[in-house]
Amino acid sequence: MTKSNDQEPLFVDGTAADEPQYDGEMETAEENPGEELPVFGEAEDFSEEVVVVSENELRVDWETVLQPVWESLDQIRSVQAQLSKDFSAKLKYDATKQEQIDKLYRDNQGLQESMIEKLKSQVLLAVIEQIDDAEKQISHFDKQEETEKNYAKLLSCFRDVTVSFQDMLLERFDVFPFQSEPGTAFEPKRQRALKTMDTADESQNRTIAASLRPGYEKSDGTLVLRPEMVEVFRYNPALQTESQTEEKM
């Protein structure tokens, strides 16, 4: 008995061998209306284009890159050179200025010393003239007899010498003597107290009791060459108490 070759081969589950096999249920457009089914077609080519770079293109142009740095350094060097030039000029100016100050100081010192020497010379010449006059008087009275009349003349000559010195100070150096009257107020800037005298009168405190030596000052009163030597009253309350006690007795 022959078998028919027209019978289609079957799988174990009884389906035909030429039917497509699916693991699950097949979805159809009728079962899921409105949903697009995936379309299977040719695969898209996602390969990227390969760019070939030459060795020269990879080489860095350091000269171009560092050019701004070199320019900045040149500017810094230029500023440094200008600062150094200015600093040197300042030092030179300061040195010149200091030299001028030193010269002015030396000139001023020389002028002061010259004025002092000139003043000394004038004073010495004036003193020499007075010495010459005194020697003439001495020579004259040395030949005279020692009489009371000649003694009075000699004393008058010495007084004249004093007056001559005062005239010399006034005429040549604009300096004149001054003396205070008793009872005037004591002036520490123009007077020096050599002695004190106690007094019971408080109103006499720190007033002039007597002028011992004249003072000398410039005629305009701007400079006191030598203060006046004076005796000054000093108030002593004990003297007033003693005086009252004596009056009661």
C-alpha positions in Angstrom: 0.0 0.0 0.0 1.4 3.2 -1.1 1.3 6.5 0.9 0.0 9.6 -0.7 2.8 12.3 -1.3 0.2 15.0 -1.4 -0.1 15.1 2.4 1.6 18.2 3.9 4.0 17.6 6.8 2.8 18.5 10.2 4.5 19.8 13.4 3.8 18.2 16.7 1.1 20.7 17.4 -0.6 19.8 14.2 0.1 23.0 12.2 1.5 22.9 8.8 5.2 23.2 8.3 5.0 26.0 5.8 3.0 28.3 8.1 4.8 31.0 10.0 5.5 30.2 13.6 5.0 32.8 16.4 5.8 32.6 20.0 2.6 34.4 21.0 -0.5 35.6 19.5 -0.1 37.6 16.3 -1.4 41.1 16.4 -3.3 42.3 13.4 -4.5 45.6 12.2 -8.0 44.4 12.8 -7.3 43.6 16.4 -5.4 46.9 17.2 -6.9 49.5 15.0 -4.9 52.8 14.8 -1.6 51.3 15.8 1.1 51.3 13.2 3.0 48.1 12.8 6.8 48.2 12.5 8.2 48.3 9.0 11.1 46.2 8.3 13.4 47.5 5.6 17.1 48.1 4.8 19.4 48.8 7.8 20.5 52.6 8.1 24.2 53.3 7.7 25.4 55.0 11.0 29.1 54.9 10.2 30.9 58.2 10.7 33.1 59.8 8.1 36.8 59.4 9.0 38.8 62.6 8.9 42.5 62.3 8.1 44.8 64.9 9.8 48.3 65.5 8.6 51.4 65.8 10.9 51.9 69.4 9.9 48.4 70.3 11.0 49.1 68.7 14.4 52.2 70.8 14.9 51.7 73.9 17.2 53.0 77.3 15.9 54.6 78.4 19.2 55.9 81.6 17.8 52.4 82.8 17.0 51.1 81.5 20.4 53.8 83.3 22.4 53.8 86.5 20.4 51.5 88.3 22.9 53.8 87.2 25.7 56.9 88.6 24.0 55.1 91.9 23.3 54.1 92.1 27.0 57.6 91.4 28.1 58.9 94.1 25.7 56.4 96.6 27.3 57.6 95.6 30.8 61.2 96.1 29.7 60.3 99.5 28.3 58.5 100.6 31.5 61.4 99.3 33.6 63.9 101.3 31.4 61.8 104.5 31.8 61.5 104.0 35.6 65.2 103.5 35.8 65.8 106.6 33.8 63.4 108.6 35.9 64.9 107.2 39.1 68.4 108.2 38.0 67.2 111.7 37.0 65.5 112.0 40.5 68.7 110.9 42.2 70.7 113.4 40.1 68.1 116.1 40.9 68.2 115.3 44.6 72.0 115.3 44.6 72.1 118.7 42.8 69.5 120.0 45.2 71.5 118.8 48.2 74.6 120.4 46.8 72.8 123.7 46.4 71.5 123.4 50.0 75.0 122.6 51.2 76.4 125.6 49.3 73.7 127.9 50.7 74.5 126.6 54.2 78.3 127.2 53.7 77.6 130.6 52.2 75.4 131.5 55.2 77.9 130.2 57.6 80.6 132.2 55.9 78.5 135.3 55.9 77.8 134.9 59.6 81.4 134.4 60.4 82.4 137.3 58.3 79.8 139.6 60.1 81.0 138.3 63.5 84.7 139.0 62.5 83.7 142.4 61.2 81.9 143.2 64.5 84.8 142.0 66.5 87.1 144.2 64.6 84.9 147.2 65.2 84.7 146.5 68.9 88.5 145.9 69.2 89.3 149.1 67.3 86.9 151.1 69.5 88.6 149.6 72.6 92.0 150.4 71.2 91.0 154.0 70.7 89.9 154.2 74.4 93.1 152.6 75.5 95.1 155.2 73.5 93.1 158.0 75.2 93.6 156.5 78.6 97.3 156.2 78.1 97.6 159.8 77.0 95.8 160.9 80.3 98.0 158.6 82.4 101.1 160.0 80.6 99.9 163.6 81.3 99.1 163.1 85.0 102.2 161.0 85.6 104.2 164.3 85.2 101.9 166.3 87.6 102.3 166.7 91.3 100.1 164.6 93.6 97.8 167.3 94.7 94.1 167.2 95.5 93.3 169.3 92.4 95.2 166.9 90.1 93.4 163.9 91.8 90.1 165.5 91.0 91.2 166.0 87.4 92.3 162.4 87.1 89.0 161.2 88.5 87.2 163.3 86.0 89.2 161.8 83.2 88.2 158.3 84.3 84.5 159.4 84.2 85.1 160.7 80.7 86.5 157.3 79.6 83.2 155.7 80.8 81.2 158.3 78.9 83.4 157.8 75.8 82.7 154.0 75.9 79.0 154.6 76.2 79.1 157.1 73.3 81.0 154.6 71.2 78.4 151.8 71.9 75.6 154.2 70.9 77.2 155.7 67.8 78.8 152.6 66.3 76.7 149.7 67.5 73.3 151.3 68.3 73.5 150.2 71.9 72.7 152.3 75.0 72.6 151.8 78.8 69.5 151.8 80.8 68.7 152.0 84.6 65.5 151.6 86.5 64.2 153.9 89.2 63.5 152.5 92.7 59.9 151.4 93.1 59.4 150.2 89.5 58.3 146.7 88.8 61.0 144.0 88.4 61.3 142.7 84.8 63.0 139.3 84.6 63.6 139.7 80.9 65.6 142.9 81.3 66.9 142.7 84.8 68.8 140.3 87.1 68.3 140.4 90.9 71.7 140.2 92.6 70.3 141.1 96.0 66.9 141.0 97.8 65.6 143.3 100.6 62.9 142.2 103.0 60.0 144.6 103.4 56.9 144.7 105.6 55.0 146.6 102.8 53.3 144.1 100.6 52.9 146.7 97.8 56.7 146.9 97.4 57.0 143.1 96.8 59.0 142.4 93.6 59.8 146.1 92.9 63.3 147.6 92.4 65.0 148.7 95.6 68.2 149.9 93.9 70.0 149.7 90.5 73.4 148.2 91.0 74.7 148.2 87.4 73.2 149.5 84.2 71.9 147.2 81.5 72.6 147.5 77.8 70.2 146.9 75.0 69.6 147.8 71.3 68.1 151.2 70.9 64.8 149.7 69.5 64.5 147.4 72.5 64.7 144.1 70.4 67.8 142.8 72.1 69.1 143.0 75.7 72.9 142.5 75.5 73.3 142.6 79.3 70.5 142.7 81.9 70.4 145.4 84.5 71.8 144.3 87.9 69.3 145.3 90.6 68.3 144.8 94.2 64.6 143.7 94.6 62.2 144.1 97.5 60.7 140.9 98.9 57.6 140.9 101.1 58.1 139.3 104.5 54.9 139.1 106.6 56.9 138.4 109.8 58.3 142.0 109.6 54.8 143.4 109.7 54.0 141.3 112.8 57.1 142.4 114.5 56.3 146.0 113.7 52.8 145.8 115.1 54.2 144.2 118.3 56.7 147.0 118.8 53.9 149.6 118.3 51.8 148.0 121.0 54.7 148.0 123.4 
